[in-house]
Amino acid sequence: MALLSPLLGGGEQPGIFAYILQIAFMFIILLYFFYGQKIQMFMWNRDIERQLRKLRYMRDRAREISLNTVQELGKPNEDPTPRVDQFLERFFIQPVDMDPAGIVWKLDHLLDVRDMSMKEEVKRIAPKADDPTLHNLENLLEASLDLNLIYRIVKHYYLMGKRTNAYIITAQLHMILPMIMDIAAAYDGAVQAFAQGQPIGDGAGPLLVNKLMRGKEVKKIEKDMVMAETEIEGRKTLVLKAEGPGGNVGKPGDALQNLLASGFVKPSLIIMVDAALKFEGENTGDVAEGVGAAIGGIGTERFKIEEIAHKNKIPVYAVIIKESLREAIAPMKKEIYEGVEKALERIKRLVRENTQEGETLILAGIGNTIGIGQ
């Protein structure tokens, strides 16, 4: 033990081990001082590479599921792979907004063209599929397209930051990557739901209206939109939703405009029910109410609803069912289904408090109707 004491730091003089630790510590400080940024870049790039491999796996799996589903349900006469790959590279260019006057109608026109062209392309890819199946396949291919786009964008900024050694680009990408991966995971879950035609969380609004439509005469009032007449708390209620059971969101703004322009009805109230993104920490399926047009998307349909409500001086109320992005495009959870029941009770209370017996109101269920019939 006496021989080992100098090495262990015993005795009057400091041990060799202590000197080695001091030298190593100083070396690490100097190394990090001169090369700290490069070390940090290396660690960030390693994390990004790992997440990029996950994104590539999600993208490739979505593409494979899309091809298998197209071949199974669409029964194409030739190999659909080239056309599916072309579909996954589609893009949309928004109109010029330097002069905002009339931009809503330009955007609405381009969205109509985009929707029509995608539907026609899906028909060519899957010629034997019926209409609901075509809508589901379109949703499936769009989810695959979004995964492909996310992968390409992340890969682009990763390679740009690595090639130019741009510290800021890599740092920003690394910081937002957890949110990007959460979005990608949501689309990854949606692929399975669209392939199997299962109802998704975003279908909460149409599901509520579907409950009120059962046993009633359902009429088509606009492209991809249906309506039925029922009664809530002694008030005549026109309920409308997108046409199902294929994956479809319809155009509620056009449906409301045509309905009011026809003079068929003069409602004293419009209520819109939709799924909405919850804040972190909130419970899935919770219900809240407010004022305004509850509808997502790029904004054209909300503009139309607000315009027609303002023109006719009709108050617009909203009831939302809270859920996360991942839950919105994944198979519908039990909590969301229970939230639909709670939302229906909240709607009945709104009707009692804001209308009189004998008056007419419109209830619109907003969302994707995949797996939800009329």
JONORKA-V513788 format. One record per residue. N is the residue number from 1. BURIAL is b if it has 16 or more other C-alpha atoms within 10 Angstrom, else e. Layout:
N,BURIAL
N,BURIAL
//
This chain:
1,e
2,e
3,e
4,e
5,e
6,b
7,e
8,e
9,e
10,e
11,e
12,e
13,e
14,e
15,b
16,e
17,e
18,e
19,e
20,e
21,e
22,e
23,e
24,e
25,e
26,e
27,e
28,e
29,e
30,e
31,e
32,e
33,e
34,e
35,e
36,e
37,e
38,e
39,e
40,e
41,b
42,e
43,e
44,b
45,b
46,e
47,e
48,b
49,b
50,e
51,b
52,b
53,e
54,b
55,b
56,b
57,e
58,b
59,b
60,e
61,e
62,b
63,b
64,e
65,b
66,b
67,b
68,e
69,b
70,b
71,b
72,e
73,b
74,b
75,b
76,b
77,e
78,e
79,e
80,b
81,b
82,e
83,e
84,b
85,e
86,e
87,b
88,b
89,e
90,e
91,e
92,e
93,e
94,e
95,e
96,e
97,e
98,e
99,e
100,e
101,e
102,e
103,b
104,b
105,e
106,b
107,b
108,b
109,e
110,b
111,b
112,e
113,e
114,b
115,e
116,e
117,e
118,b
119,b
120,e
121,b
122,b
123,b
124,e
125,b
126,b
127,b
128,b
129,b
130,e
131,e
132,b
133,b
134,b
135,b
136,b
137,b
138,b
139,b
140,b
141,b
142,b
143,b
144,b
145,b
146,b
147,b
148,b
149,b
150,b
151,b
152,b
153,e
154,b
155,b
156,e
157,e
158,b
159,e
160,e
161,b
162,b
163,e
164,e
165,e
166,e
167,e
168,e
169,b
170,b
171,b
172,e
173,b
174,b
175,e
176,e
177,b
178,e
179,e
180,b
181,b
182,e
183,b
184,b
185,b
186,b
187,b
188,b
189,b
190,b
191,b
192,b
193,b
194,b
195,b
196,b
197,b
198,b
199,b
200,b
201,b
202,b
203,b
204,b
205,b
206,b
207,b
208,b
209,b
210,b
211,e
212,b
213,b
214,e
215,e
216,e
217,e
218,e
219,e
220,e
221,b
222,b
223,e
224,b
225,b
226,b
227,b
228,b
229,b
230,b
231,e
232,b
233,e
234,e
235,b
236,b
237,b
238,b
239,b
240,b
241,b
242,b
243,b
244,b
245,b
246,b
247,b
248,b
249,b
250,b
251,b
252,b
253,b
254,b
255,b
256,b
257,b
258,e
259,b
260,e
261,e
262,e
263,e
264,e
265,e
266,b
267,b
268,b
269,b
270,b
271,b
272,b
273,b
274,b
275,b
276,b
277,b
278,b
279,e
280,e
281,e
282,e
283,e
284,b
285,b
286,b
287,b
288,e
289,b
290,e
291,e
292,b
293,b
294,b
295,b
296,e
297,e
298,e
299,e
300,b
301,b
302,b
303,e
304,b
305,b
306,b
307,e
308,b
309,b
310,e
311,e
312,e
313,e
314,b
315,b
316,b
317,b
318,b
319,b
320,b
321,b
322,b
323,b
324,b
325,b
326,b
327,b
328,b
329,b
330,b
331,b
332,b
333,b
334,e
335,b
336,b
337,b
338,e
339,b
340,b
341,b
342,b
343,b
344,b
345,e
346,e
347,b
348,e
349,e
350,b
351,b
352,e
353,e
354,e
355,b
356,e
357,e
358,e
359,e
360,b
361,b
362,b
363,b
364,b
365,b
366,b
367,b
368,b
369,b
370,b
371,b
372,b
373,b
374,b
//
